[in-house]
Amino acid sequence: MARFEAKTYRRPGGRCTVWLGSVSSTGHGSFRAASLPGPSRRGTVPAHLFAYQLEYGVIPRLGWSGADDAVLCHQCDFAGCTHPHHMRLGVKAVNRTEYHLRRRNLASPLADVRGPAGRIRAIATAVRTGLARGDDSIEERIRSAEAAGLPLTLW
């Protein structure tokens, strides 16, 4: 638990909890929850899934299968968020539909020109820099990192 928490930055006011550990190409954090023998990455889980299950318990299958399997949906649209209250259980088809509807919002994290992995890496770097310098301006650094990925508009 302490090892997981050391890889997160909890923002004040219930805002997104930023993942500071390794990141997949989809922008989701990766956390080695167990060391299993062999060359595979068994034991590595998505950080947001680990955080959700710490808070709410193991996700039951509920009889779903295939395309209807349960997925975690980020209500905040930030793939690098590990705040369990920002997630809900859903199904893949609904999650994809919501994604396509919300990504057109130019202020959404989904519209970031760096992609989800580039966004979390930039924000995590901003947090790490602020922590290393003992800054009180980490939130300002995060806002700057978020704004740097917004698409250019004519208005």
C-alpha positions as MATLAB code, in Angstrom:
seq = 'MARFEAKTYRRPGGRCTVWLGSVSSTGHGSFRAASLPGPSRRGTVPAHLFAYQLEYGVIPRLGWSGADDAVLCHQCDFAGCTHPHHMRLGVKAVNRTEYHLRRRNLASPLADVRGPAGRIRAIATAVRTGLARGDDSIEERIRSAEAAGLPLTLW';
ca = [
       0.000    0.000    0.000;
       2.765    2.473    0.941;
       4.623    1.658   -2.289;
       1.484    2.449   -4.299;
       0.801    5.695   -2.417;
       4.413    6.811   -2.982;
       3.682    6.805   -6.719;
       0.689    9.148   -6.456;
       0.153   12.846   -5.855;
      -3.160   13.647   -4.191;
      -4.413   17.020   -5.318;
      -6.466   19.077   -2.870;
     -10.205   19.533   -3.161;
     -11.032   16.088   -4.516;
      -9.305   16.760   -7.837;
      -7.590   14.011   -9.820;
      -4.916   11.972   -8.053;
      -1.912   12.069  -10.394;
      -0.011    8.835  -11.083;
       3.769    9.385  -10.881;
       4.923    5.846  -11.742;
       5.351    4.140  -15.099;
       2.748    4.806  -17.779;
       1.394    2.677  -20.631;
       0.898    3.920  -24.187;
      -2.779    4.510  -23.329;
      -1.831    6.939  -20.549;
      -2.862    4.609  -17.732;
      -0.452    4.015  -14.889;
       1.180    0.607  -14.465;
       1.801   -0.825  -11.015;
       3.591   -4.054  -10.136;
       1.316   -5.371   -7.426;
       3.056   -8.746   -7.203;
       6.290  -10.306   -8.370;
       5.442  -13.525  -10.119;
       8.070  -15.871  -11.554;
       8.713  -15.949  -15.271;
       9.471  -13.475  -18.061;
       5.912  -12.159  -18.415;
       4.609   -9.004  -16.776;
       2.113  -10.956  -14.704;
       1.590   -9.118  -11.480;
       1.508   -5.707  -13.181;
      -1.918   -4.080  -13.103;
      -3.335   -0.753  -14.271;
      -2.835    1.742  -11.433;
      -6.411    3.046  -11.627;
      -7.763   -0.515  -11.308;
      -5.556   -1.144   -8.270;
      -6.740    2.115   -6.646;
     -10.397    1.339   -7.365;
     -10.152   -2.144   -5.884;
      -8.333   -0.829   -2.801;
     -11.285    1.478   -2.193;
     -14.226   -0.712   -3.202;
     -12.939   -4.299   -3.204;
     -12.420   -6.771   -6.016;
     -14.625   -6.188   -9.037;
     -17.016   -9.129   -9.448;
     -17.619  -10.532  -12.918;
     -21.405  -10.450  -12.444;
     -21.864  -12.925  -15.295;
     -20.570  -10.544  -17.957;
     -18.472  -12.006  -20.713;
     -16.700  -10.912  -23.865;
     -17.746   -7.441  -25.037;
     -19.925   -6.956  -21.966;
     -17.100   -7.392  -19.434;
     -16.900   -4.683  -16.807;
     -14.437   -1.851  -17.423;
     -13.524    1.118  -15.287;
     -14.699    4.387  -16.784;
     -12.865    7.597  -15.869;
     -15.573   10.174  -15.218;
     -12.854   12.856  -15.215;
     -11.563   11.672  -18.641;
      -7.957   11.744  -17.380;
      -6.312    8.349  -17.971;
      -3.563    9.151  -15.446;
      -6.031    9.693  -12.590;
      -6.061    7.122   -9.789;
      -8.728    8.785   -7.635;
     -11.243    5.965   -7.026;
     -14.169    8.397   -6.720;
     -13.518    9.572  -10.281;
     -14.234    6.091  -11.675;
     -17.288    3.958  -12.151;
     -17.950    0.488  -13.469;
     -19.360    0.308  -16.948;
     -19.204   -1.708  -20.143;
     -16.783   -1.181  -23.012;
     -19.411   -0.186  -25.602;
     -20.841    2.585  -23.416;
     -17.358    3.778  -22.448;
     -16.341    4.060  -26.145;
     -19.530    5.953  -27.014;
     -18.967    8.411  -24.152;
     -15.329    8.822  -25.210;
     -16.269    9.753  -28.777;
     -18.907   12.223  -27.581;
     -16.658   13.974  -25.047;
     -13.406   14.124  -26.997;
     -14.845   16.895  -29.187;
     -14.819   19.247  -26.181;
     -11.593   21.210  -26.716;
     -11.137   21.753  -22.963;
     -11.381   18.014  -22.236;
      -8.321   15.942  -21.304;
      -9.351   13.715  -24.227;
      -8.552   16.535  -26.680;
      -4.923   16.883  -25.526;
      -2.694   17.046  -28.614;
       0.023   15.008  -26.845;
      -2.334   12.067  -26.394;
      -3.175   10.504  -23.030;
       0.354    9.182  -22.370;
       1.954   12.529  -23.251;
      -0.505   14.350  -21.007;
       0.153   12.254  -17.902;
       3.917   12.317  -18.480;
       3.892   16.127  -18.687;
       1.726   16.482  -15.579;
       3.778   13.932  -13.616;
       6.973   15.778  -14.568;
       5.435   19.038  -13.345;
       4.510   17.412  -10.017;
       7.934   15.782   -9.585;
       9.679   19.086  -10.330;
       7.530   20.910   -7.793;
       8.108   18.254   -5.138;
      11.873   18.245   -5.739;
      12.044   22.024   -5.364;
       9.703   22.093   -2.382;
       7.368   24.408   -4.297;
       4.030   25.632   -3.073;
       3.120   26.117   -6.729;
       2.546   22.491   -7.751;
      -1.077   23.222   -8.691;
       0.107   26.079  -10.902;
       2.638   23.746  -12.541;
      -0.120   21.188  -13.164;
      -2.392   23.822  -14.732;
       0.463   24.923  -17.017;
       1.168   21.326  -18.060;
      -2.540   20.778  -18.772;
      -2.829   23.998  -20.791;
       0.249   23.151  -22.880;
      -1.639   20.258  -24.485;
      -4.821   22.112  -25.407;
      -5.520   22.278  -29.143;
      -4.944   25.617  -30.823;
      -8.128   27.436  -31.764;
      -8.892   30.525  -33.809;
     -10.919   32.122  -31.030;
];
